[in-house]
């Protein structure tokens, strides 16, 4: 079994509570490399709230849909960043 992952803190030091984001991948296809027995999740937490998103790689179409989901998440985060910059303080 191959495990990959990464985690980051989302707030600068001294700001509010602990907020974090991480992803985790478990790949257990060593018995049959032609299968997509992979579990992938993203977890985002801030103080007492959290969400966990699951991604399916069991088929090529599910993998394609998971990549589409990641692309859409990136688009909404980029759009939010541009809006925050535009607002000004």
Secondary structure, DSSP 8 states (H G I E B T S, - for coil): -EEEEEEEE-S-TTSSS-EEEEEEEEE--SS-TTS--EEEEEEEEETTEEEEEEEE-SSHHHHHHHHHHHHHHHHHHHHHHHHHHHH--
